[in-house]
Amino acid sequence: MKLYTHPGSTAGRIVQSFAADQGVPLECVIVDLMTGEHLQPAYAALNPNQLVPMLVDGDFKLTESSAILKYLADTVGSSAYPKELRARAHVNEVMDWFNSNFYRDFGYGVVYLQVFPHHVRPNADCQAGTIAWGVEKSHRWLKVLDESILGPDRTYLCGASITLADYLGAEMISVGDLIGCTFDAYPNVRRWMGTMRALPTWAPVHAVLDGFAASLRGNSYVAI
Ligand SMILES: N[C@@H](CCC(=O)N[C@@H](CS)C(=O)NCC(=O)O)C(=O)O
């Protein structure tokens, strides 16, 4: 199976992190987002969204990191995507929660527009207002994550074992490294992220993100 991706991509790392930790063999094809390779006709013909990641398994193509995770997990029979109906529904719930609630406000509303030029809003008022909105909403979601989804006793998001939700959610939190987020007010989130960052496969998958974060250090960002 081939994964079209880029190591700087959050959505790409969601899949790479799961595959590396669970030993799923994937051939990574790098699509250079930095030079706009994803916008060129060759990649656009493969994936009209012009985004990464994209999985190719024979004549089957799949986009959306959440869908790719589920497909891979079922393909290799990973316990990270439980078969039992309610356990699986809970994993789906937490994955959707991150994708639709948390990342909308934190990723797109706080991080990206401070770091990526094509996300910067058209004027200073709009930029400041969007960040303020994103920060306020992110705090609301982080409180839910810290107190209700995790709480003081849960090792992983859905219980005592790692699931697809952890691979997805941890990337959406770790993108905050770019702007110096420490999440000090959220001890359970910090504890859980400590567990995820201690995975033996974490460092190699995150080398590019860490390098990018180091290059941004010293800039002034609104962080959480
Ligand atoms: N919902 C998609 C998001 C994919 C996405 O936004 N990919 C970004 C990298 S994280 C991308 O390809 N960006 C290229 C661009 O913005 O031009 C997923 O989860 O796969």
The ligand as a Tripos MOL2 file, in Angstrom:
@<TRIPOS>MOLECULE
LIG
   20    19     1     0     0
SMALL
NO_CHARGES

@<TRIPOS>ATOM
      1 N1         -9.4950   16.2580    6.4520 N.3       1 LIG1
      2 C1         -8.2860   15.9100    5.7460 C.3       1 LIG1
      3 C2         -7.3300   17.0980    5.8310 C.3       1 LIG1
      4 C3         -6.2180   16.9800    4.8180 C.3       1 LIG1
      5 C4         -5.3730   18.2290    4.8220 C.2       1 LIG1
      6 O1         -5.8490   19.3450    5.1530 O.2       1 LIG1
      7 N2         -4.1010   18.0800    4.4290 N.am      1 LIG1
      8 C5         -3.1960   19.2160    4.4350 C.3       1 LIG1
      9 C6         -1.9230   18.8620    5.1930 C.3       1 LIG1
     10 S1         -2.2680   18.5520    6.9080 S.3       1 LIG1
     11 C7         -2.7910   19.5760    3.0180 C.2       1 LIG1
     12 O2         -2.6390   18.7200    2.1810 O.2       1 LIG1
     13 N3         -2.6190   20.8840    2.7730 N.am      1 LIG1
     14 C8         -2.2100   21.4130    1.5210 C.3       1 LIG1
     15 C9         -2.6680   22.8320    1.3380 C.2       1 LIG1
     16 O3         -3.2550   23.4060    2.2690 O.co2     1 LIG1
     17 O4         -2.4440   23.3880    0.2620 O.co2     1 LIG1
     18 C10        -7.6640   14.6500    6.3720 C.2       1 LIG1
     19 O5         -7.8840   14.4000    7.5630 O.co2     1 LIG1
     20 O6         -7.0050   13.8970    5.6500 O.co2     1 LIG1
@<TRIPOS>BOND
     1     1     2 1
     2     2     3 1
     3     2    18 1
     4     3     4 1
     5     4     5 1
     6     5     6 2
     7     5     7 1
     8     7     8 1
     9     8     9 1
    10     8    11 1
    11     9    10 1
    12    11    12 2
    13    11    13 1
    14    13    14 1
    15    14    15 1
    16    15    16 2
    17    15    17 1
    18    18    19 2
    19    18    20 1
@<TRIPOS>SUBSTRUCTURE
     1 LIG1         1 GROUP 0 **** ****
